[in-house]
Every structure is written in C-alpha cells, then in structure tokens.
Amino acid sequence: MSDKYSDKRFATRAIWSGTQNIEGAASTPIFLTSTYRLTDERYQGWADGAQHTALYSRLSSINSEGVAQKVAALEGAEDGETFASGMSAITTTLLALLSKGDHIVASPDCYGGTYGFMTEDLPRFGIEVSMADIRDPSSYEAAIQENTKILYVETLTNPVLKVCDLEAMAAVAKKHGLIAIVDNTFATPWSCNPISMGFDLVIHSGTKYLGGHSDLIAGIVVGSKELVAEIFPKKVHLGGAADPHMCYLLERGMRTLHARMPIHAANSAELASRLEAHPMIESVNHTSLLSYTDHEVAQRIMPRGSGMLSYVIKGGDEAALRYMRALELIFEATSLGGIESLVECPFNSSHMFVPEEVRAEAGVIPGFVRMSVGIEDVEDLWADMHQALTTANAFLETRA
Ligand SMILES: Cc1ncc(COP(=O)(O)O)c(C=O)c1O
C-alpha cells in the first residue's frame, strides 16, 4: 500500500493517510454499494488475486481500503485488511495461518473471545494450543514445540493490564522462525508500534480506541505484504468484511486518535494517582504508577500509556457493585476506548464464566473494577468516583 504521507509525523498520518479525496472531498465519501462496475482495471485486479481491488464489498470497498491504509500507516506496516469485528480479524488471521497439526502459544490473559476461540475451536480443527505467561517471554520459549507456528500476545492485557515485553517476545519468535502476532487494541498505535519491535502482524479491535466513539464494531490486521496476502483469501471465504458505512465512521474516528489519546492517558494517570491515595482502595493498576509491577517495561513498550485503569475496592465484589451503581456520570457498560468513561466489574460481566480461582490467579480478586477512562473533565470524573466511594464506604460501615 503506497502512502504519500509516510514521511510525515503521526498526527498528519492519522488525518491524511488512506483518506480518499474523491471528487475533491475532504474526507472519504461513503460508497454504499455492494458491487462495482467491472472495468479493464478491475478485471486485471481480479486476475491478480483481487486484493485491494474494489470489485465487490465482501472483498474490498473504497471505504475499507481507506481504513486499512490508515491503520497500516499508523502502525508502520506494509499492508492491511479491514474486518467486520476485532474477533473476525483474529479468527480469520489464525485460520489463515494455522493448519491441522500446527501449534500456537498464547496466554490465558488474552481477551476472553480470543481465549475461547483458541481453547474451544482451534483444537476442533486439529490445531494445538499452549498457554504461557504473557509477562515472561522465556515461558513462551519453553512452550515452543517442533510444530509451533505462531506466538500470540497482547500489548496490554484485560483487565489486569499486564504489559508484554514485545521486544523480548519478538526476539524469541525470530530465533525460532515463528510468526509473532500481537493484539495492540489497548495500547493503540499512538502509544506502541509493535512492527518496529519485530512483530509480523498487528491486530486491532477498531471498536475501541481507533473508532473512539462507541458507535461501531470493527477489526483490522496489518503487517507484512506477504502475510496479509495470505489472510485476504480467507477473509473472502469466511465473509467477515467491514461494511462501507462502518468504515466511514472508523476512518473519521481515527482522524482524531492523536488528539483523543493524550487526554485518555492524562485523565487515567491522574485518577490512578488519586485512587492510590484513597482509603477505600486496596490497589491500583496503571502503567504510569511507579508502584505498578509493569511500570518499567511499559515505559519502554508503550511509553505514552493508554486510558485503561483497574483498581480493587475494599470490601469485595459487593462493595464494588455498590460503588459502581452509585456512579452518576461514569457509565456502567462493557467495552472500552470511547470518549465516555465506562466501568465494569469483571466478576459479573466479562469474566462471569471464568472460575473464581482462575480469576484470582490472574489478579481479578474480589472488589476488582475495570475502567476505560474517557475524555470528560477529570475533575468531574473524580467528583463522581469520590462520591461513589463514599457510598461504598457507608455500605461497609453498616455491614461492620
Ligand atoms: C483486546 C481485545 N481484542 C479483541 C476484541 C474483540 O473485538 P470486537 O468486539 O471488535 O470483536 C476485544 C473486545 O473487547 C478486545 O478487548
């Protein structure tokens, strides 16, 4: 994918790379069409494999191409494909690159949908899966077998916010001739560019920070031309194409990624430090905190941070629920990465079906709250959290 803005800085690429100024439009118009007139050029594109040819919108559309180009430009990747969801990007990529008899190493800290696909579905196709510690690249190395093909990680995990040492992980993959894949959804390309650290493929749920407004579901894979070309025909077979209208929204969202992310990061860092000093809080996970286990590795891998924050409220899950239900401004919902602050307790939502002892082992202990910090005024967010913590405290006192 050629990008005439490739020598420009991040903010300029976010605004202009991939955006198609058709008929002089300042943004890519929406092409609500399922099919395109077959011209000589399109017949040639079809004969050449159809990738990046707007023939039929399950293959590519003008809008999906714009999005793929923009994400590739932001990640410093050669090529990319757009999908109907993050899960579609993940499953299509893995089904394209793995065959019966192959083996993949991943981590139980990966997103629940990814973990479920790996543990419940891949084995049905004769693909072996081993789980290792995302914080310890040597555990991934120890799990490598003769038939291993892929090492799969996430930059920043959900909901404990463990940081993967992507440089060390890529070195392990390179040493063993394996494909290194990372889900960079939580960190975003504003904070971390895994390709520059040696990763082969980078996946995003575009639903989160890239879209940024909680109004769409999308997925993207970017990486080497060769690997993306292997994935494209499986996208065509599996049918998880991104529709043009969603791509328009996603492209629009990404044009302000660089403007939104510093506020997400600053707000979440400020709330993390205030929470740390609050008597109702047992512990706080945020990459900016000196007290945080992965602080040092985060400064190297994703130095600008992200808006994700998690904390443990004294009094267990019941106190956490009282706190959450007392919030007036902050919205109780799953998902993340939008301009509005969202909060959830993993025990009754994202991790409901994970046994308590498995949750505890991962660090999701009673009282755990995950928060996607938005870009509202930080004083309003803190005032809401403070009054809700006071309510939770009053509940604890009545119980005592
Ligand atoms: C890290 C991560 N990857 C992938 C996904 C799946 O994305 P989608 O919901 O767009 O399919 C999610 C969803 O929450 C996620 O958090």
The ligand as an SDF file (V2000), in Angstrom:
LIG
                    3D

 16 16  0  0  0  0  0  0  0  0999 V2000
   -8.1560   -6.7500   23.3560 C   0  0  0  0  0  0  0  0  0  0  0  0
   -9.3560   -7.0900   22.5410 C   0  0  0  0  0  0  0  0  0  0  0  0
   -9.1970   -7.7250   21.3690 N   0  0  0  0  0  0  0  0  0  0  0  0
  -10.2460   -8.0570   20.5950 C   0  0  0  0  0  0  0  0  0  0  0  0
  -11.5310   -7.7950   20.9920 C   0  0  0  0  0  0  0  0  0  0  0  0
  -12.6810   -8.1930   20.1180 C   0  0  0  0  0  0  0  0  0  0  0  0
  -13.1010   -7.0750   19.4150 O   0  0  0  0  0  0  0  0  0  0  0  0
  -14.6150   -6.9210   18.8050 P   0  0  0  0  0  0  0  0  0  0  0  0
  -15.5270   -6.7680   19.9620 O   0  0  0  0  0  0  0  0  0  0  0  0
  -14.4740   -5.7100   17.9480 O   0  0  0  0  0  0  0  0  0  0  0  0
  -14.8760   -8.1590   18.0250 O   0  0  0  0  0  0  0  0  0  0  0  0
  -11.7610   -7.1350   22.1960 C   0  0  0  0  0  0  0  0  0  0  0  0
  -13.1440   -6.8310   22.6390 C   0  0  0  0  0  0  0  0  0  0  0  0
  -13.3840   -6.3970   23.7320 O   0  0  0  0  0  0  0  0  0  0  0  0
  -10.6400   -6.7740   22.9990 C   0  0  0  0  0  0  0  0  0  0  0  0
  -10.8040   -6.1640   24.1780 O   0  0  0  0  0  0  0  0  0  0  0  0
  1  2  1  0
  2  3  1  0
  2 15  2  0
  3  4  2  0
  4  5  1  0
  5  6  1  0
  5 12  2  0
  6  7  1  0
  7  8  1  0
  8  9  2  0
  8 10  1  0
  8 11  1  0
 12 13  1  0
 12 15  1  0
 13 14  2  0
 15 16  1  0
M  END
$$$$
